[in-house]
Amino acid sequence: MTTPTNELPDYAPVPASSLGPALNEQGYYVGRAERNLFWVTDGVYNSAFLLTDDGVVLFDAPPTIGHNLRRAVDEMAAAEGVTNTVTHLVYSHHHADHAGASNLFEGVVRIGHEDTKWRLDRDNDPTRPVPDVTFQDAYTLEVGGERVELSYKGPNHTPDNIFIHFPNHDALMLVDIVNDGWVPIYNLNLSEDVPGYIDAPNKALELPWKTYIGGHLGRLGTRDDIALHKSYIDDIVENCKSALASIDPTPYFARYGANVWAGVKGWLDEVTHSAASPVIAKYTGLLASADIAEFTNTTTFLILQSLRLDYGVGSYVHP
Ligand SMILES: [Zn+2]
């Protein structure tokens, strides 16, 4: 049963700085990132394409944008007086919400990480054909005199998520790491490798670029957006460390006796709450949806577990 919407909670207004441009009648916006590199959004998902004399290179094909990808390419190709034939499609990672309109483009060369191929082979989804060209560490894509550097820097959001660098456009596309102007959604943006996710913005900042094309939320980003995201995550990490060090689990285990899992829950809930609450307060008004407590709480819980399990923080050795 659906909850009556008048019973749903209210939230803080979305900061004006978090919002992107208005969408057109068809529900998309297409704009120039730099020169012949364009980006498309439906307000929630973002995609990008490069117009060249030898064909169009598409970067991700989110199904929510769907057929509007074709419209956006046609619109800009006509305006620029170049071909609208899509010749290449690059997968940022295997997830269906960013790749599930891939099958709308026939006869293209699909490019992705070798692990993306393995996952798409396994998942066998006809909307996401496996890549024809794969790479392990790095791949330089050259089309129509333009150059795009694809690189794999280890697992982060997913085990196969890649960095898409446009050295001649001062741009970086990195999907599902930083949501420009917004907090990550549940569980660190549904990420599989916590240390890799936390470090990905540092790896992004090592590359030269001015424009950040994230996978979500309707506007382009800057290096300042990466910095704000990093400070949100860093605050959670630091708060988790101090909460782990200062909150004594003994009373929770004493309270529940033989039900040790109930003791674990009481203790970890207290650590999570104590670490997340100041972050929610600090970033409400700075990052959209910071006051959706479940997002910061679940992200904090995941980081807390990674600190314990990946980094060994608070590890206790019986005397
Ligand atoms: Zn994803």
Boltz pocket constraint, residues with backbone or C-beta under 6 A from the ligand:
constraints:
  - pocket:
      binder: B
      contacts: [[A, 93], [A, 95], [A, 98], [A, 157], [A, 158], [A, 176], [A, 189]]
      max_distance: 6.0
